[in-house]
Amino acid sequence: MNKVKTRALSVYILAAVAVLGMGFYVVRLIISGSEWASTPFNVTAQGRGSIVDRNGVVLADITDGRRTFADNADVRRATLHAVGDSRGNIGTGALVAFASERTGYNFITGSYSLTNTGRQIELTIDSVLNKVALNELRGRRGAVIVSNYLTGDVLCMVSSPTFDPYDPPRNPDREEAPFLNRAIQSAYPPGSTFKLVTAAAAIEQISGIYDRVFICNGELETRLGTITCPGEHGTLGFEQGMLRSCNIVYGELALEMGADIMAEYTRRFKLSESITVGGITTKKGNFDKAPPGSANLAWSGVGQYNNEVCPATMLYFVGAIANDGIAVELQLLRRTGLSAVFSGRTERLLNPSTARQLGDIIEVQNRNIFPGLEMHAKSGTAEVGGGMENHAWYVGYITNENYPLAFVVIVENGGGGFDEASPIASRVLREAIGR
């Protein structure tokens, strides 16, 4: 009798283990099934589905069982980091990031379909804008990213260096990092573009900020070091400090408000965090709290010290400034039906009044500089040390009717932000509005 009981108990235990194992597998299948089916090692699934841009230009397809890309070589290179390569080296590309949508995966049938062709997916990007942006970068390392700040659609996303997916690098240079999507997967010292954060904090934290008077003689002494300014601006106010991008003004403001407030605003604006672009997680930014009264705290207020920001996250922030403080989730895949209803999440980053005041401060008054563009923008020249040339930034948005576009341009070791990055933004935006 004892043997029977023991055997029965063993059977029950084995059955329970089997049920638990099956349950665990089913849960994993629900959570990870799409990822399993769309892995680059699943040759059957990878060999299905086409990708087009927002205007229907074919960016990737299957021809005679072989993965093919756009007919135009410049388009292939310009859209590489949005589309991906046939080997799956570029994780931000649609071939990897949207593999389940492309293969037609679902929980019931997996990636099986009667036609075995998969689906056509449409990206938000415009291949023409991408081509223009890559051409304007002129082979320099960097990124250009443009979005509609009302819908979150990313119209342009270019990372350089790039390559033709038909001719991938065999031994890619580590510094050049051609597989890296710099728009999403990199973070850089933001330089003076970060003064937008300091200005927003000052508007809300310092009473009478517009009546304040600052004196810039090219240096600001603190009890723990000195910060410098490229110019000697003399006497100037808060708004003039932004117009002339004065380090002394924004260094003093950071010292007055303190590291805790600066870190909180940086976090609130997501610049020290990760966000998602079409479900792809961006590189996390950074803001270190420097000691009170120190030169490092002042430097952090002008976008130096240990500050780092991802270009896509900066785009999210400046898009919120343009949209009365509301940021819209960035999208790379054009969705329809129910998926469109549940996409495009929004969150408030700034008080509406603060957003409007920032927009007014950075409005470009001289329209001759950017003909045809109603430009609100801030340049940044970020020091990187080591004897290397500065990074060049230009960020902002335009308010042209029917073209609610935000943008970020970063040129690694490009030099002056306004001189090197703003012409790229101008050319891409003028192409976008048809001028």
RAMOVEN-V611774 format. One record per pair of residues at least 24 apart in sequence whose ideal C-beta (glycine too) atoms are under 6 Angstrom apart, sorted by the first residue. I is the first residue (numbers start at 1). J is the second residue. If there is no record, write none. Layout:
# RAMOVEN-V611774
I;J
I;J
This chain:
# RAMOVEN-V611774
34;100
34;105
37;105
37;110
37;111
38;99
38;100
38;103
40;88
45;103
45;111
48;103
48;117
48;118
49;102
49;103
49;118
49;119
50;120
51;83
51;94
51;121
52;122
53;123
53;125
53;127
54;124
54;126
57;127
59;83
69;165
73;164
74;131
75;127
75;131
76;164
76;165
77;162
77;164
78;130
78;131
78;134
78;158
79;127
79;130
80;162
81;159
81;181
82;125
82;157
85;165
85;168
89;179
90;179
92;181
92;184
92;280
97;280
98;333
122;334
123;332
124;153
124;154
124;331
124;332
124;334
125;157
126;155
129;155
129;156
129;428
129;431
129;432
130;156
130;158
132;428
132;431
133;158
133;428
134;158
136;424
136;427
140;411
141;412
142;410
142;411
142;412
143;182
143;183
143;311
143;410
144;409
145;183
145;311
145;312
145;315
145;408
146;405
146;407
147;315
147;330
147;406
148;404
149;319
149;322
149;323
149;404
149;406
150;404
152;328
152;329
152;330
152;331
152;344
153;331
154;330
154;332
157;183
159;183
183;311
183;312
184;277
184;280
184;282
184;312
185;283
186;283
187;283
187;285
187;308
187;309
187;310
188;391
188;410
189;307
189;382
190;303
190;307
190;309
190;380
191;303
191;380
191;381
191;382
191;393
192;245
192;303
192;380
193;378
193;380
193;393
193;395
194;303
194;307
195;250
196;378
197;265
197;266
198;250
198;253
198;254
198;301
200;354
200;358
201;257
201;261
201;265
202;253
203;354
203;357
204;354
205;257
209;238
210;238
212;238
214;249
216;246
216;248
220;248
220;251
222;293
222;294
222;295
223;293
224;294
224;295
225;295
226;295
227;251
227;295
227;298
227;299
239;361
242;361
247;302
250;301
250;302
251;298
251;301
251;302
253;301
254;297
254;298
254;301
255;297
255;298
259;289
259;290
259;297
263;287
263;289
269;317
269;349
270;313
271;309
271;313
275;313
275;316
277;312
277;330
278;331
278;332
278;333
282;310
282;312
282;313
283;310
285;309
285;310
285;313
311;408
311;410
314;395
314;408
315;406
315;408
318;395
318;396
318;397
318;406
319;406
320;349
320;350
321;355
321;358
321;359
322;397
322;406
324;352
324;355
325;349
325;350
325;351
325;352
325;355
370;426
372;430
372;435
373;398
373;429
374;398
374;399
374;400
379;417
379;418
380;417
381;416
381;417
388;413
389;413
389;415
392;417
392;420
392;421
393;417
393;421
394;421
394;422
394;425
398;429
400;433
403;433
